[in-house]
């Protein structure tokens, strides 16, 4: 009897594995973005933790301990290499700024690894040593020294080189994440790979995305603005906005938000990442769990934007169904078993509903 039950269980497990394989074979690559970002973020946090641990142990490392530090640094270098491979394998379905942001993270980790290696395992400086035994008679020994003053001249030259290095511009290493993303934004804007709305204050923008030749949009450096984008997009990048209301139609790819202060953001997307946000409300419809990092006092509620033709756009973007993923937030900087204090759900009586763009398109703007 037990053997029969065991055989039935084995058969059930085989059928389950086959169904999972079939599902993975036909899965939309866009749905793999979340898995990549979670895996990439976990590896990044592990590398940063290992580097901090190595610096803590390495400051007092002598003898055999130095060998352990070197082995740890080699392990970290291998993990960074695995992150590069992970990114290379995912490049074909990631949006351009996802690739750029991940590359910037890898560069930052490599710089930190190089700096840590230099601090803990400095290269020995080459120098000439006089192996001859010192003469017992100091006067005789001093008289035997060469009369040429090459050592003094070399020292003067070394001092001069040191002054030149100090006067040179500081190194560009150890950029913060926000600095690297500023560079990413500049690359995107200069390459013309995205439609850009930036450097505006106290204005209302209403646009139909059907007028965009490129379906990737960047909103940057906005203050006290209202932006309504009707229609679907392929990707959306929002950076450094304050006291703004942003309402966007369905995004078929992913969304990245950084440096968000006192804003209301309404959007539907397959995947969203939020970095460095505070005192802001997000009204979302998602196919995967939203990701936050370095966030505080952020709140979440269901999607609340409405315009004529929205239902068709949601259907085309495979976002018609309310999955309730908006309330399943992953806080990458909160790894404890209890809930993160950095985010909450907006109480129903405080939620906005049916946000509608103005009937008249207002596109005049005041530059910052």
DRENBANU-573442 format. One record per residue: x, y, z of N, C-alpha, C, O, CB in turn. Coordinates in steps of 0.001 Angstrom, whole numbers, plus 500000, padded with zeros to 6 digits. Glycine has a CB too. Example, Ala and Ser with C-alpha at 12.3 -4.5 7.8 and 13.67 -1.06 7.14 Angstrom:
% DRENBANU-573442
513190494310507800512300495500507800513200496700507800514236496681508465511308495527509046/512850497750507080513670498940507140512900500030507870513409501138508039514084499402505725/
% end
This chain:
% DRENBANU-573442
500823498788500000500000500000500000500859501265500000500620502208499245499068500004501214/501875501249500882502776502402500965503536502617499663503770503750499242503761502220502115/503919501507499032504653501619497767503757502230496693504227503014495869505174500233497309/502489501883496695501557502427495704501366503928495917501358504703494961500198501700495781/501211504328497187501073505757497477502331506525497086502258507633496554500769505972498963/503485505920497359504750506568496989504865506728495478505328507759494991505942505761497523/504442505700494735504494505773493272503560506852492749503902507578491816504132504420492652/502373506956493354501422507990492937501976509381493210501811510293492399500080507808493656/502634509542494358503223510849494684504353511204493711504470512353493284503755510851496134/505181510217493366506261510452492393505689510880491051506211511792490409507125509186492219/504621510223490631503997510554489353503419511970489390503523512721488419502893509532489011/502809512322490527502248513671490660503348514736490594503175515771489951501469513798491985/504462514483491252505573515429491231506149515594489823506524516698489426506667514974492190/506218514487489070506712514550487687505790515393486818506252516215486028506844513136487095/504461515183486969503506515967486196503583517448486552503473518307485677502091515448486423/503773517748487849503900519144488286505143519791487696505098520939487256503945519228489817/506257519058487684507495519590487107507337519823485608507856520803485072508670518631487373/506619518921484926506404519080483488505566520311483194505848521050482251505730517839482907/504517520536484016503686521729483817504481523000484050504321523981483324502474521699484747/505337522983485059506168524161485316507120524435484165507344525587483794506958523983486606/507683523363483599508594523532482461507867524101481254508381524982480565509245522197482094/506641523579480999505854524102479886505497525565480100505527526363479164504586523279479701/505160525910481336504809527300481645505991528217481441505848529326480928504300527424483075/507184527744481852508380528578481685508725528766480220509239529812479824509566527962482418/508439527741479408508783527821477983507966528863477243508441529464476280508589526477477326/506731529078477695505865530038476995505736531346477762504955532210477364504481529436476770/506476531513478843506342532717479674506814533945478922507736533883478109507132532567480979/506167535057479209506568536342478630507890536773479244507989536823480470505476537428478859/508931537094478438510212537518479004510083538698479940510884538834480865511167537862477905/509077539576479724508924540741480601508702540320482043509089541029482972507763541615480131/508072539154482230507804538693483574509059538172484249509026537908485451506746537625483554/510175538009483527511434537581484107512211538763484670513202538567485374512269536850483071/511785539973484376512501541149484852512524541169486367513560541447486971511862542432484311/511380540874486990511320540911488448512284539892489052512996540196490008509887540642488935/512304538674488486513205537641489003514662538084488887515457537877489804512993536314488250/515008538701487742516379539196487576516717540250488621517773540188489250516573539776486171/515816541226488811516100542320489739516222541827491175517060542316491933515013543380489649/515391540861491550515492540304492897516829539595493077517525539813494068514328539333493174/517191538732492099518459537996492191519651538952492174520603538783492935518578536985491037/519589539958491295520685540920491184520815541727492477521922541950492969520461541863489978/519673542165493026519706542943494264520243542144495441520979542678496270518323543451494588/519877540857495522520377540017496609521887539830496505522596539866497510519675538655496597/522372539631495278523822539481495095524550540778495445525620540748496052524145539069493643/523968541918495059524581543207495384524705543392496901525757543796497397523759544358494774/523621543094497633523652543230499086524664542274499708525332542626500680522264542978499673/524782541059499151525749540095499677527180540574499463528017540442500356525551538729499019/527469541134498278528814541647497999529143542811498938530240542875499491528929542098496520/528183543735499115528424544866500006528657544406501438529510544954502136527252545837499956/527895543391501884528083542861503237529462542218503376530145542421504380526981541837503575/529867541447502373531173540783502415532310541804502427533298541628503139531330539836501215/532168542868501641533209543901501618533337544568502987534447544792503471532898544960500536/532204544884503607532246545487504937532875544557505954533651544989506807530851545871505386/532538543266505864533113542291506781534615542152506567535377542055507529532432540939506611/535041542142505298536472542023505000537248543227505516538355543087506034536693541869503495/536656544418505370537336545611505888537463545554507404538485545957507961536582546883505473/536418545050508076536460544954509532537512543989510023538216544273510993535123544540510057/537630542819509346538630541837509763540020542203509282541013541945509962538260540464509251/540084542808508098541382543067507492542173544154508168543396544189508037541206543416506080/541505545063508902542225546154509556543207545656510593544152546368510933541254547103510201/543004544416511119543903543857512109544522542548511618545037541760512411543165543634513421/544466542327510318544950541057509770546463541057509667547056541971509093544331540790508393/547090540021510230548531539831510139548805538357509881548055537493510334549250540318511434/549869538073509161550280536692508953549216535861508282548732536228507211550650536066510253/548830534721508902547820533829508310546481534517508066545759534157507136547607532632509207/546139535519508907544872536222508709544838536938507376543775537069506769544634537216509832/545996537406506910546074538091505618545689537142504484545037537544503520547494538653505387/546097535884504610545754534882503590544239534701503529543671534571502445546450533522503890/543580534692504702542118534549504738541439535754504088540446535605503376541627534386506193/541983536955504338541412538159503730541529538090502217540587538434501504542111539426504261/542680537646501720542865537527500268541883536521499669541327536751498596544312537109499943/541675535409500367540721534408499871539308534990499838538555534729498900540756533134500754/538940535780500861537617536401500899537445537387499753536388537428499123537395537108502238/538478538182499477538403539148498377538300538440497029537606538914496130539630540072498392/538986537310496885538873536526495648537447535998495475536923535969494361539881535350495655/536821535579496583535435535101496518534488536230496099533569536020495307534999534522497882/534726537430496644533891538584496283534055538912494800533073539198494114534256539818497149/535295538871494302535539539146492877534798538137492000534270538502490949537058539106492567/534755536885492420534037535861491655532540536131491654531863535894490654534319534467492226/532020536629492782530585536915492857530219538103491972529157538107491350530167537191494310/531096539118491911530852540245491015530860539767489561530061540221488743531914541356491228/531768538851489256531806538276487899530514537533487583530038537576486448533007537324487749/529942536850488576528654536168488376527537537180488113526632536917487322528305535302489607/527605538342488781526616539395488527526712539880487085525694540130486440526814540576489500/527939540013486583528131540427485182527526539401484235526878539764483253529635540616484867/527734538129484527527175537071483676525645537096483737524972536934482719527710535678484112/525107537299484941523652537370485104523067538505484272522030538338483630523284537559486585/523728539654484283523265540794483494523377540509482003522468540837481240524063542050483850/524476539905481585524663539592480161523565538662479647523079538824478528526041538950479932/523175537681480478522130536746480068520752537406479993519880536949479254522083535574481028/520558538494480769519238539139480834519108540350479924518028540932479826518946539557482246/520189540740479254520188541980478467519118542003477382518611543069477031521539542180477833/518772540828476850517884540819475686516460541235476022515729541685475140517870539449475065/516041541091477308514671541484477646514593542661478610513495543088478965513946540318478239/515747543199479047515745544358479944515652545653479152516154545743478032517007544365480821/515004546659479743514979547986479131516376548606479194517225548176479974513939548902479840/516598549628478356517932550224478247518423550763479583519584550566479941517925551341477215/517544551445480328518019552022481583518212550959482655519010551156483571517047553080482076/517491549820482563517751548715483486519178548199483302519901547964484269516730547571483270/519562548030482038520918547570481738521939548579482239522929548209482871521094547338480226/521691549879481951522630550925482345522768550997483872523880551107484389522174552283481788/521645550936484591521692551007486053522426549803486638523197549945487586520272551089486630/522187548618486074522874547416486561524367547497486280525183547116487120522282546153485911/524730547997485090526152548167484777526807549163485737527938548947486173526328548641483320/526110550245486069526656551223487011526867550596488385527862550881489051525724552439487123/525941549749488810526094549054490090527325548164490086528083548144491056524850548223490400/527530547420488989528695546537488894529991547351488918530955546968489582528624545684487607/530013548467488200531206549321488194531506549833489602532661549851490029531020550508487224/530449550253490327530630550757491692531196549664492595532096549921493394529292551280492261/530671548444492469531166547344493294532614547009492960533403546706493855530290546108493111/532969547060491677534355546803491290535295547855491870536390547536492332534485546769489766/534853549116491840535669550187492416535864549976493917536969550148494433535019551558492154/534794549605494614534897549364496054535804548170496346536585548190497297533505549129496659/535691547133495521536552545965495700538016546331495479538888545908496239536138544839494741/538287547122494432539662547544494151540212548390495296541361548217495705539726548335492831/539394549302495812539826550152496918540099549332498173541104549540498853538774551219497210/539190548391498478539368547542499661540615546679499536541352546504500507538139546655499873/540855546135498338542052545331498120543312546170498324544280545707498928542039544724496710/543297547415497816544446548292497999544706548624499459545856548763499877544248549560497224/543622548753500243543787549075501670544275547880502478545136548023503346542472549576502250/543733546720502199544036545549503017545254544772502539545949544148503341542854544640503046/545512544807501243546646544058500679547503544988499828547613544784498619546151542850499830/548118546013500440548935546956499649550150546268499057550746545383499670549385548142500516/550505546692497855551695546132497213552949546635497909553026547795498313551732546495495713/553946545739498048555193546137498673555961547095497776556076546889496568556044544913498993/556481548146498394557260549124497627558680548620497431559305548083498346557271550499498335/559171548808496213560530548375495892561531549381496448561366550590496287560713548214494359/562563548871497102563617549765497607564919549002497697564918547785497884563240550356498993/566065549727497562567390549131497717567725549029499196567446549941499974568465549960496968/568322547919499570568715547757500959570201547453501027570726546673500233567895546641501640/570865548074501975572293547842502169572459546653503079572207546743504281573002549092502755/572889545516502505572994544285503273574321544161504004574523543225504778572805543102502369/575218545093503766576518545031504429576366545322505903575578546182506296577505546013503794/577108544617506707577034544825508142577609546180508501578581546641507903577772543714508890/576988546812509494577459548118509933578801547976510617579007547055511407576444548781510873/579706548875510320581031548882510920580920549326512370580103550176512724581993549805510135/581766548725513196581709549086514606582122550526514835581653551165515777582589548166515419/583002551047513977583472552427514128582578553332513294582652553288512066584972552572513698/581722554164513927580793554999513161581495555930512207581023556138511089579935555800514088/582629556503512628583324557457511768583873556768510528583801557299509420584457558145512533/584436555546510740584964554795509600583860554382508649584013554426507428585718553565510077/582712553969509254581587553548508452581026554696507627580631554513506476580512552965509332/580994555911508243580456557061507521581393557500506420580958557975505371580197558216508473/582682557341506661583649557746505631583600556833504434584027557208503342585057557765506196/583074555614504630583007554667503514581779554866502641581663554244501584583020553257504039/580850555738503075579649555975502270580005556696500989580942557494500976578614556783503057/579274556433499896579557557134498631579298558624498780578412559048499522578699556560497480/580079559397498069579974560849498165578866561405497289578456562551497474581286561489497790/578359560606496317577289561096495442576003561268496230575708560466497116577063560135494260/575228562312495917573990562628496645572750562175495869571740562874495791573908564137496923/572877560964495296571746560501494491570504560265495347569389560476494868572117559220493750/570663559835496593569493559549497429568701560807497734567471560770497752569919558884498728/569384561922497975568701563171498254567953563682497036566827564166497143569686564211498731/568589563570495875567918564046494656566696563197494339565664563709493906568887564030493464/566830561879494564565674561010494341564529561363495281563365561355494879566066559544494525/564859561672496533563825562048497488563124563336497068561903563453497175564426562208498880/563907564301496589563314565558496135562383565324494960561308565919494881564404566558495750/562801564447494038561951564147492886560659563447493320559581563735492801562712563274491874/560786562504494299559596561819494800558628562788495448557414562682495269559985560740495794/559178563750496216558324564761496845557613565607495802556446565960495970559147565657497769/558320565931494723557713566727493655556587565964492970555540566538492668558769567133492627/556801564653492720555754563835492108554534563729493008553397563741492536556285562444491790/554785563624494329553676563530495270552833564791495252551605564716495298554193563268496675/553480565953495187552747567215495128551903567314493869550783567824493908553708568387495196/552440566823492742551681566851491488550433565984491601549361566364491131552556566374490310/550579564802492234549420563923492386548353564560493250547159564434492979549838562591492981/548802565260494316547836565905495194547107567036494492545943567305494789548523566428496434/547776567694493573547173568816492854546268568361491729545472569150491218548245569715492302/546378567075491326545561566580490213544123566450490659543867566354491860546088565223489693/543134566442489702541712566325490061541446565036490796542114564034490538540830566401488817/540484565030491712540151563817492474539641562709491578539100562948490498539112564129493538/539830561484492058539386560325491294537876560280491199537180560784492081539907559042491920/537361559676490126535920559551489922535366558262490510534208557906490293535598559617488446/536241557555491276535779556296491845534825556529492995534685557646493493536953555461492309/534169555455493409533259555460494545532111556420494340531750557144495268533998555811495807/531534556452493173530325557260492958529175556655493729529076555434493859529973557358491451/528313557500494237527101557005494881526148556511493808526322556791492622526434558106495753/525120555759494252524152555242493276523450556385492559523194556308491357523116554336493965/523135557464493309522431558581492684523302559260491653522806559727490627521984559588493732/524648559324491924525536559929490936525589559085489669525578559615488558526944560105491515/525648557770489845525719556917488666524443557004487845524493556927486617525982555476489071/523298557163488505522054557253487748521927558607487064521278558713486023520855557012488663/522544559657487640522553560938486938523305560795485621522892561329484592523193562043487812/524429560057485673525180559820484453524359558997483476524398559236482269526501559118484762/523614558026483997522740557214483148521700558073482467521427557909481278522059556121483962/521111559005483234520092559887482651520679560716481520520045560911480483519495560810483725/521930561214481737522557562038480704522786561223479438522574561705478325523888562622481211/523224559976479628523450559112478464522148558898477704522118558984476477524045557753478897/521074558620478433519794558376477773519311559610477027518829559505475899518747557941478791/519436560786477650518948562008477024519757562355475784519217562751474752518990563164478015/521099562189475921521951562553474803521792561601473630521934562005472476523391562590475241/521494560322473921521420559355472832520115559458472063519985558893470977521584557956473368/519147560178472620517862560294471942517054559024471991516149558828471180518067560691470526/517382558124472970516689556846473037515386556935473810514635555960473849517580555811473664/515087558097474438513844558252475177513245559621474906513954560571474573514075558054476681/511913559708475057511241561007475071511438561599476464511194560920477461509704560878474707/511875562850476547512244563432477831511408564667478151511229565545477307513722563790477837/510897564724479382510237565912479927511009566276481186510989565515482154508688565659480230/511686567415481202512537567714482347512677569221482572512333570038481718513911567086482153/513205569560483777513530570937484158512306571857484082512362572916483457514641571478483260/511207571453484716509984572249484697509487572504486120509750571730487041508897571543483869/508758573617486272508220573979487584506825574599487424506595575398486517509175574967488315/505901574223488311504560574814488355503872574794486995503496575842486469504638576240488863/503712573617486435503046573520485130502223572240485063502381571324485871504083573558483974/501335572212484064500510571035483806500819570537482404500790571307481443498988571357483967/501113569256482289501441568652480990500448567523480723500307566618481545502926568118480961/499772567567479600498885566483479180499316566050477781499310566853476848497371566930479202/499688564779477640500162564297476338499566562933476024499323562121476916501700564223476312/499336562700474730498969561372474241500238560676473768500966561209472930497907561455473088/500504559497474299501742558803473942501746558344472490502791557966471961501952557611474854/500587558375471844500553558025470420501351559016469585501748558714468460499109557969469919/501584560205470144502371561205469411503869560998469582504661561673468924501997562603469870/504276560069470461505694559830470703506232558867469656505642557819469390505928559274472127/507357559241469069508010558321468132508707557190468872508892556100468332509018559071467256/509095557465470124509750556463470967508850556198472163508341557133472780511177556935471427/508654554940472488507726554585473563508409554431474917507859553792475814507013553307473216/509598555005475080510262555052476376510361556513476790510813557349476007511677554374476327/509940556829478020509817558216478472510614558414479756510650557538480620508331558594478693/511254559582479870511974559977481081511410561292481593511320562266480845513499560103480809/511029561325482869510601562546483545511679562890484562512004562072485423509187562375484231/512237564097484471513388564418485315513365565864485772513035566774485011514680564137484572/513726566053487044513908567389487609512637568237487466512665569316486875515089568093486928/511539567740488008510257568438487974509868568858489390510111568131490353509154567542487344/509262570040489503508841570543490803507433571134490697507167571976489839509842571601491332/506539570685491575505160571198491644504466571141490281503813572098489864505157572643492166/504616570014489601504015569833488270502944568737488314502941567881489199505106569477487219/502038568789487332501084567718487096501302567201485687501232567960484720499617568201487300/501567565905485573501856565298484277500862564160484049500733563257484876503337564778484207/500158564219482906499201563177482527499637562613481176499688563340480184497727563740482464/499949561329481139500348560667479892499302559608479565499201558587480244501783560028480011/498516559870478499497473558941478081498013558009477013498724558439476104496238559698477561/497674556728477123498172555743476171499245554881476811499610555083477970498720556431474918/499746553920476050500698552947476586502137553344476279502410554062475317500411551558476021/503045552862477113504484553070476953505198551732477070504648550760477587505025554077478007/506429551701476582507240550498476734508039550527478032508225549486478662508182550343475544/508514551704478442509280551841479678509177553281480159508938554196479371510772551429479469/509360553470481466509237554798482069510336554977483110510588554086483921507831554995482713/510989556144483076512056556473484019511735557819484652511610558818483944513453556501483315/511600557860485974511270559097486690512381559393487693512715558553488528509883558984487412/512945560587487604514103560920488434514010562347488967513790563299488218515398560742487637/514184562464490271514256563747490958513016564607490689513073565577489934515513564495490530/511912564240491310510692565047491223510229565375492640510423564586493565509567564297490423/509621566537492797509206567004494118507827567656494021507577568484493146510244568001494702/506944567270494929505600567856495021504863567781493684504229568751493270505687569315495485/504945566648493019504322566473491702503221565416491759503187564570492652505380566079490651/502323565494490776501334564439490542501586563878489154501514564604488162499859564978490682/501881562580489080502204561916487820501184560814487577501063559892488383503654561339487838/500450560900486472499463559883486105499827559339484723499948560095483759498002560472486116/499998558026484642500497557415483412499640556216483049499198555469483922501975556995483563/499408556037481758498722554849481266499592553618481424500666553706482020498323555026479805/499164552467480908499906551223481116501306551238480500501505551711479381499125550073480547/502264550710481255503646550551480798503883549058480628503821548304481600504684551195481811/504150548634479422504247547198479145505540546585479636505644545363479743504112546951477675/506533547415479938507791546922480486507914547251481953507042546905482750508966547501479729/509007547925482318509266548219483717509384549721483945509535550505483008510534547513484181/509311550098485224509369551507485629510420551654486726510482550844487651507967552017486123/511239552688486614512234553004487638511998554417488135511913555355487342513679552848487089/511891554572489460511705555886490072512819556134491079513166555246491857510314555992490756/513383557344491065514458557701491983514280559137492465513876560017491705515833557524491308/514586559351493728514530560681494340513137561301494179512959562304493488515597561604493714/512181560688494822510785561119494774510427561722496143510570561059497171509824559915494406/509964562973496150509673563651497413508279564282497374508008565113496508510739564726497708/507411563907498280506106564529498407505244564447497171504584565426496822506272565931498772/505226563306496492504529563177495204503388562156495284503302561347496208505523562766494099/502518562234494272501496561220494024501775560638492644501771561361491648500032561822494118/502017559336492586502369558674491329501339557581491054501108556706491888503821558077491385/500722557644489868499662556699489493500086556024488194500237556691487170498263557423489333/500278554713488228500718554024487005500413552537487072500234551960488144502219554238486777/500361551934485882500172550488485736501367549947484955501746550497483921498808550146485011/501951548868485460503172548370484840503365546904485176502737546373486092504388549189485294/504250546252484416504596544872484734505516544807485937505476543836486693505251544196483536/506338545814486127507303545786487230507713547205487576507819548049486686508546544934486865/507949547489488872508329548834489300509392548751490389509325547900491276507097549620489806/510374549647490308511398549802491347511380551242491822511293552168491016512817549406490819/511463551430493131511421552767493722512646552929494617512800552204495600510094552995494531/513518553880494277514725554149495058514650555557495637514238556498494958516001553981494185/515050555690496885515181557011497519513893557815497396513870558869496760516344557794496893/512847557327497992511547558014497970511110558297499407511417557535500324510465557157497219/510389559404499587509889559732500918508593560518500802508393561282499858510938560532501718/507712560315501786506457561066501909505689561114500591505241562181500172506739562484502390/505537559967499940504876559905498633503868558763498603504009557767499312505914559731497502/502838558934497759501792557927497590501876557338496186502070558060495208500386558538497844/501725556009496099501805555311494821500516554512494610500152553666495427503057554377494771/499837554799493500498614554085493116498980553184491935499243553672490836497433555090492742/498995551871492165499617550970491202498699549819490778497807549395491513500890550412491782/498963549330489549498474548032489095499679547316488491500318547830487573497277548173488047/499986546126489012501243545471488667501049543988488382500063543379488796502250545653489786/502022543421487657502088541974487447503101541321488378503178540093488431502443541666485996/503882542114489113504874541580490045504944542483491270504373543573491272506271541458489369/505629542042492290505698542800493537506523544075493357507599544024492761506297541933494657/506045545210493855506849546439493778508066546341494694508015545730495761505997547673494157/509156546955494252510416546925494993510749548337495461510743549277494666511568546344494119/511043548486496763511484549779497280512857549615497926513210548535498400510456550355498301/513621550702497936514948550705498552515276552133498974515057553074498212516035550142497569/515796552293500179516079553622500735514805554485500708514842555640500284517229554318499935/513713553931501151512424554640501137511917554831502559512240554056503460511376553867500292/511112555884502744510494556127504046509173556861503845509057557734502985511442556942504972/508185556494504648506870557128504612506257557088503215505695558079502750506972558567505090/506368555951502556505716555770501259504475554889501470504492553964502283506704555125500203/503406555190500730502139554487500890501660553978499529502034554505498482501075555412501536/500820552934499574500386552278498347498871552066498342498239551870499379501109550938498178/498318552114497121496884551902496914496689551418495473497632551478494685496056553223497195/495492550940495105495255550474493731495205551625492726494943552777493072493953549687493666/495463551270491484495500552197490339494241553052490272493136552545490460495667551421489026/494405554363490002493248555274490063493212556276488914492568557318489037493257556026491376/493887555990487799493879556892486646492772556453485693492476555263485588495269556902485923/492160557416484997491108557073484044491112558050482874491229559261483058489731557070484733/490985557510481687490816558322480478490130557448479431490074556227479575492203558876479947/489618558066478395488913557333477356489881556404476625490929556846476154488240558306476366/489541555140476529490396554160475862491334553432476809492131552603476370491197554834474800/491250553731478117492162553097479083491992551584479087492984550855479094491920553652480497/490760551101479083490532549659479180491185548903478025491742547823478218489036549366479210/491113549476476827491769548835475677493288548821475848493949547829475541491393549562474369/493838549951476350495294550017476561495732549003477614496770548359477461495721551442476988/494947548857478680495286547878479712495244546461479162496103545638479477494335548004480899/494239546181478337494121544845477760495308544534476848495862543436476898492808544715476981/495698545511476010496834545306475105498137545125475877499036544413475430496961546485474138/498238545776477043499447545636477859499399544478478834500275544345479689499688546893478615/498369543627478711498203542472479604498124542920481062498710542296481947499366541474479420/497389544015481300497250544567482641495782544775483034495477545575483919498002545882482735/494897544062482381493469544238482664493095543756484058492253544364484719492638543498481632/493713542671484510493331542068485778493965542797486954495130543188486902493723540601485801/493185542973488015493701543526489259494315542387490074493589541573490646492574544257490065/495621542327490129496331541237490814496551541509492290496917540603493039497662540993490152/496332542752492720496568543176494103498036543057494505498364542971495688495712542352495052/498912543052493504500343543041493797500806544359494420501858544404495058501134542763492525/500036545422494241500432546724494748500630546728496260501353547575496785499403547752494367/500001545796496963500110545759498425501126544733498915501279544543500121498759545460499035/501825544066497990502841543064498357504223543652498077504900543243497134502634541716497562/504626544593498887505841545379498645507077544661499189507054544136500303505715546774499289/508151544639498403509450544122498852510360545298499182510667546114498313510102543204497763/510797545388500452511740546423500875513128545791500942513412545010501851511329547047502262/513991546126499985515309545506499910516227545907501056517260545272501270515957545856498608/515868546951501796516702547381502929516097546960504266516513547443505319516889548903502902/515129546072504224514509545596505458514423544085505378513543543543504709513094546235505680/515337543400506060515454541953505928514956541213507167515153540003507282516892541578505653/514322541916508085513834541261509294512496540570509033511831540805508024513694542279510435/512131539705509990510900538932509819509658539806509949508641539523509317510843537805510837/509723540868510761508564541748510934508416542665509729509355542845508954508696542582512227/507225543244509578506941544106508429507818545351508439508181545862509499505467544508508417/508151545829507252508963547037507128508171548260507589507000548407507238509441547223505672/508806549146508380508130550380508805508201551484507755507680552580507962508737550879510100/508851551189506624509090552231505620507909552445504679507866553444503962510309551885504812/506954551521504673505817551671503765504530551216504472504568550493505468506046550854502452/503391551664503923502092551298504474501042551369503370501317551848502270501709552224505662/499857550899503668498729550957502731497874552176503054497573552442504218497874549652502796/497482552919502011496665554115502224495275553682502687494644552858502025496575554979500921/494784554214503802493419553859504246492395554195503164492548555204502476493060554603505563/491362553381502995490375553602501931489773555005501913489531555559500841489271552606502066/489530555583503089488890556907503118489844558031502711489404559163502512488344557188504508/491143557738502584492117558751502161492523558598500698493262559431500174493353558678503038/492054557555500040492517557274498680491867558200497651490702558580497771492229555819498320/492659558549496638492131559272495481491447558272494555491772557085494573493264560048494729/490507558747493751489809557840492839489504558554491524489218559751491498488503557312493483/489573557791490437489223558285489103489883559633488766489214560608488424487717558417488993/491205559646488874491936560844488459491841560981486943492167560050486207493426560781488919/491396562142486484491151562370485059491989563555484606492044564570485300489635562620484774/492654563443483435493430564588482936492524565733482527491367565501482175494302564169481751/493021566973482563492221568123482116491771567948480675492464567328479868493021569427482257/490614568493480360490096568390478991490960569173478012491166568740476878488651568894478926/491462570315478445492298571149477580493745570786477814494211570751478953492058572663477843/494452570518476740495860570156476871496678571415477114496712572327476288496366569407475609/497321571440478244498157572589478604499600572128478577499989571244479340497774573175480014/500379572712477717501751572284477556502728573428477761503927573270477528501945571678476196/502218574607478205503142575684478502503838575327479809503219574740480697502408577071478594/505114575671479938505865575290481114506824576387481527507254577203480712506617574004480864/507146576391482799508098577341483329509399576627483643509419575774484531507541578041484577/510473576937482959511735576247483235512242576572484613512027577668485131512783576611482205/512928575594485212513490575813486543514668576778486473515275577087487499513929574479487171/
% end
